[in-house]
Amino acid sequence: MNTKQIDYCIELAHTLNFSRAAENLYVSQPTFSYQIRLLEEEVGFAIFERSGKGAGLTPAGAQFVSYLTGMREDLKRAIEQGQNFSAKYKDSISICMIVRQALFFLPEAMRLYAGTHPDVQILPIFQYENSVEVFLRNEADILFALKEQTRQIPGIQVHDLFESRIYLITQPDDPLAGRNLIREEDLYGRTLMVGGGSPTALKAVQHRLISSGRIDYFNSSDHDTTLTNVAAGRGVCLAPGFLNDHGGQFAWIPFDCRESLSCVLCTHREDRRPSVTAFVDTLRKLYTDAVAFPL
């Protein structure tokens, strides 16, 4: 199977017409039909049903084309990345994080780093789940993580980045939005969104509040669902500051508690490239200098 046959197959699945598909790809119909037949012989099953009216996907063909389309998109992205890399860069550093806002200063770090390392590409990877596994499979060079996630992981170097405190998230017009600090008693009679893969420190605060018996709660599957519920007026929630995108859609008010979350960068111990060390140092300096920035 080659990329030409993949493109022919996907195009025919879209048009369900041999003549139109061949025309769209600027080849003759006999050539097009021959390549489709070779592909079906190679995979060992009929992808298309032929008729006088054109073509239709077989059940096996429909499933095959679905996988094929995803594979073709992945291949296209890989080729584009390769073209970008070969044209400008000599090295690449990938950094994995759960969401874009987790590293607020990442764009600034990339800009500063490009000034001193113009031939090194910084490639962000966003992995909402299983980011640690992605890093351990060597699919990322740097990992943004909570320190609690790294304690049992061998072969890594952990670099302290910042302490993220816990905030209450409300709608901007909520009566609590104008406060400078939220205390437990401020939430009495309110509904608190909980769950959604909360880290240990946050779970401890949630449990303590619910145990008071004076706060209702509602289970939410993940952070995005929680924010949707907050926007819909179904309740309020607590979250670590590193999830704040500072977009103004919600009010983020510091919550009065002893718990915080230690945010770190991880690198592979055997990766001793100076370029990786320099980028980690760039990020750490930005966070160290941001003394008054809410984290």
URVENQUI-V514871 format. One line per field, one symbol per residue. ss: DSSP state (~ for helix, > for strand, _ for the rest). phi: phi as a letter, one per 40 degrees, with the letter a starting at -180 (. if undefined). burial: # if it has 9 or more other C-alpha atoms within 8 Angstrom, else .. A space follows every 10 residues. Layout:
ss->???
phi->???
burial->???
This chain:
ss->__~~~~~~~~ ~~~~~__~~~ ~~~~____~~ ~~~~~~~~~~ ~~~____>>> >__>>>>_~~ ~~~~~~~~~~ ~~~~~~~~~~ ~~~~~~~~__ >>>>>>>__~ ~~___~~~~~ ~~~~~~___> >>>>>>____ ~~~~~~____ _>>>>>~~~~ _____>>>>> >>>>>>>>>> >___~~~~__ _>_~~~~___ >>>>>____~ ~~~~~~~~~~ ~____>>>>> __~~~~~~~~ ~____>>>>> ~~~______> >>>>>____> >>>>>>>>__ ___~~~~~~~ ~~~~~~~~~_ _____
phi->.bcccccccc cccccfaccc ccccbgbccd cccccccccc cccgaccbbc acciabccdc cccccccccc cccccccccc cccccccbbb aabbbbacad cdbdcddccc cccccbbcbb cbbcbbbcbg cccdcccgca cbbcacdccb cbccgbbbbd bacbcbbcbb cdccdccccc abbdccccgc bbcbgggccd cccccdcccc ccgbbcaacb cacccdcccc ccgcibabac cccccfcgcb cbbdbcacca bccbbbbcdc cbcdccdccc cccccccccc ccccb
burial->....##.### ###.####.. ###.....#. .##.##..## .....####. ...#####.# ##.##..##. .#........ ...##...## .########. #####...## .###...### ##..###... #..##....# #######..# .....#.#.# ########## #.....#... .##...#..# ######.... ###.##..## ....###..# ##..##..## #...###### ####.....# #####...## ########.. .....##.## .###.###.. ....#
